[in-house]
Structure formats: structure tokens, C-alpha cells
Amino acid sequence: METVKKKGYLRTLFRIHEEIPKSWYLVGIGSAFIGLFLFWYLLSIMGVVKEVFLPSPFVVIESLFTSLADSDFWNQIGISVYRVFMGFLLACIIGIPLGIFAGTFKIAESIIVPMSEFIRYMPAAAFIPLIMVWAGIGETAKILVIFIGCFFQLLLMVAEDTSRVNKDLLSASYTLGAKRGQVISKVIIPAILPKLMVTMRLIMGWAWTYLVVAELVAANSGLGYTIMKAQRFLDTELIFVGIIVIGLLGLVIDRCFALLTKKLFPWAEGGQ
């Protein structure tokens, strides 16, 4: 009887798109992180990879706490956060209105979308020489690298979400006497807001991935610079520390976006 119950319970855990108890969800999260930690620890103690290339996780944790006790390391974190947020905000300020414009009017789509599709496949790192010529090697150049890495992806995703707004909503608004500007401001924009938050959440993740690329531009500060400097001296503990800190910062920001989406749009998927 107990075996039958266990099998039935296991089936509920693997039902497609079905909710599971929160306790099991937390077990899944914990198992993933603990499993990764144990796998890393086993690799280090078995000597599969030399310690200079793969230090023990305990050594990395010790190095992490040592770094966090250093005010200069916090300064590097602050600089990187500033660069990421400025590049992300610039992409949002320009990309979101253009995306809505392209998703609303077909003539705008014909002008904006094909060119953006073309440029988005160009790696942001390839623009570094041009950016250095245009903007020098200061903060503007680093922000522009992150901006370029995020802007075209954001624009296309917003345009796609806008074009998918239900046409019945538009027809109903015209029937009620709404003008074109009112349809955009009162129907289209509110309709895309939940998806827009999800899109911004994804783009923020990309902004962090472009951080190290941005800090290749004659940088002498920031987490990316710290990682590259540690690589030159084979300080793998500090490389892992930098990667972990970037991951933690990204995770905190991602959770903030998720919570904000749930609070603002409780009716949207994932915001119950």
C-alpha cells in the first residue's frame, strides 16, 4: 500500500505544468546547489584537476569572506553595479519605446526590426574598437558595451510582445470611441506590462554577462577587471570569488524583479 502511495506521489511531482508543494520545490533548489558543491569538492580532493586550476570550494569560500571584509572589494562591486545598471537603463529608455513603436505599426516594424535582427547577431565585443574610437576609454565606453549587448535583444522582444496584443482588445477600444493615441496608452501598453517585466528581467541577466566584456575596455576597476587581473596571476580563488559574487548579485536582482512582477501583476503567469 505504501509503495502505491509513493508511486502516486511521485507522479504528482512530474505532472506537466502542475504545481508542487513548496517544500519539494525548496528541496529541489537545495539539492541542486548541494550536488554542485559536492561534485566540485570531489573533483578537488581526487586531484582530477590540479589545485592551481580548481581550488577546493572551502578555499574559495574562505577567500570570498576575506574579500568581502576588504572595503576596496566592495568598491569594485559598486563600480560594476553602476556600469550594469546604467547600460541596462539606457537600453530600456531607448529600446522599450522603439519596441512598442515597431510592434504597433507595420511600417515601423519594416524599418526597425530587420536592421535590429541583423545587428543583434554581431557580438558586442566586436564593437569595442569602434567604441574606444567614439567614446574613449572612460566609463561611457564600458556602459556602451553593455548597452549594445542589451539594446537590440530588448527592442526585438518588446516588439514581439507588442505585436501579440489581442486584436479583439483593439477592436473593442475603437468601438468605444478611443483614438489611436488612447489605444496605445490605455490598451497596448497596459497589456504588455507583465511580459515587459519578464523581458526586462531576462535582459538584466544579459547585462551582467556583458560586464566582463565591458571591463576589457582599458579598465582598472570593477569585478570583471578583478577577474582578469587574477587570471594573469593564476589566482584562481579570486577568479571564482568574482564569478560567485556576480552570480549572487544577479540572483538578488532577479528575485527583486520576480517579486515586483508578482506584486504589480498578480493575475499574470507566475504571479499567483
SULWO-V438423 format. One record per pair of residues at least 12 apart in sequence whose C-alpha atoms are under 8 Angstrom apart, sorted by the first residue. I is the first residue (numbers start at 1). J is the second residue. If there is no record, write none. Layout:
# SULWO-V438423
i:I j:J
i:I j:J
This chain:
# SULWO-V438423
i:37 j:57
i:40 j:56
i:40 j:57
i:41 j:56
i:41 j:57
i:44 j:56
i:52 j:234
i:52 j:235
i:52 j:236
i:53 j:234
i:53 j:236
i:54 j:236
i:55 j:236
i:55 j:237
i:59 j:237
i:60 j:237
i:60 j:238
i:60 j:240
i:60 j:241
i:61 j:241
i:63 j:237
i:63 j:238
i:63 j:241
i:64 j:238
i:64 j:241
i:75 j:222
i:76 j:221
i:76 j:222
i:76 j:223
i:76 j:226
i:77 j:222
i:77 j:223
i:78 j:222
i:79 j:221
i:79 j:222
i:80 j:211
i:80 j:222
i:80 j:223
i:80 j:224
i:83 j:139
i:83 j:142
i:83 j:143
i:83 j:146
i:83 j:211
i:84 j:143
i:84 j:146
i:84 j:207
i:84 j:208
i:84 j:211
i:86 j:143
i:87 j:143
i:87 j:144
i:87 j:145
i:87 j:146
i:87 j:147
i:87 j:150
i:87 j:207
i:88 j:146
i:88 j:147
i:88 j:150
i:88 j:203
i:88 j:204
i:88 j:207
i:90 j:147
i:91 j:147
i:91 j:148
i:91 j:150
i:91 j:151
i:91 j:154
i:92 j:151
i:92 j:154
i:92 j:200
i:94 j:151
i:95 j:151
i:95 j:152
i:95 j:154
i:95 j:155
i:96 j:154
i:96 j:155
i:96 j:158
i:98 j:155
i:98 j:159
i:99 j:154
i:99 j:155
i:99 j:156
i:99 j:157
i:99 j:158
i:99 j:159
i:99 j:160
i:99 j:162
i:100 j:158
i:100 j:159
i:100 j:162
i:100 j:189
i:101 j:159
i:102 j:159
i:103 j:158
i:103 j:159
i:103 j:160
i:103 j:161
i:103 j:162
i:103 j:163
i:104 j:159
i:104 j:162
i:104 j:163
i:113 j:156
i:116 j:152
i:116 j:155
i:116 j:156
i:117 j:152
i:117 j:156
i:119 j:152
i:120 j:149
i:120 j:152
i:120 j:153
i:123 j:149
i:124 j:145
i:124 j:146
i:124 j:148
i:124 j:149
i:125 j:145
i:125 j:213
i:125 j:214
i:127 j:145
i:128 j:145
i:128 j:217
i:131 j:144
i:131 j:145
i:132 j:217
i:137 j:217
i:137 j:218
i:137 j:219
i:141 j:214
i:141 j:217
i:142 j:214
i:142 j:215
i:142 j:217
i:143 j:214
i:145 j:210
i:145 j:213
i:145 j:214
i:146 j:207
i:146 j:210
i:146 j:211
i:146 j:214
i:147 j:207
i:149 j:206
i:149 j:207
i:149 j:210
i:150 j:203
i:150 j:206
i:150 j:207
i:153 j:203
i:154 j:199
i:154 j:200
i:154 j:203
i:157 j:199
i:158 j:196
i:158 j:199
i:161 j:192
i:161 j:195
i:161 j:196
i:162 j:188
i:162 j:189
i:162 j:192
i:165 j:188
i:165 j:191
i:165 j:192
i:169 j:187
i:170 j:183
i:170 j:187
i:170 j:188
i:173 j:187
i:194 j:261
i:194 j:265
i:194 j:268
i:197 j:257
i:197 j:261
i:198 j:257
i:198 j:258
i:198 j:261
i:201 j:254
i:201 j:257
i:201 j:258
i:204 j:250
i:204 j:254
i:205 j:250
i:205 j:254
i:208 j:246
i:208 j:250
i:211 j:224
i:212 j:224
i:212 j:225
i:223 j:242
i:223 j:246
i:224 j:242
i:226 j:238
i:226 j:239
i:226 j:242
i:227 j:239
i:227 j:242
i:227 j:243
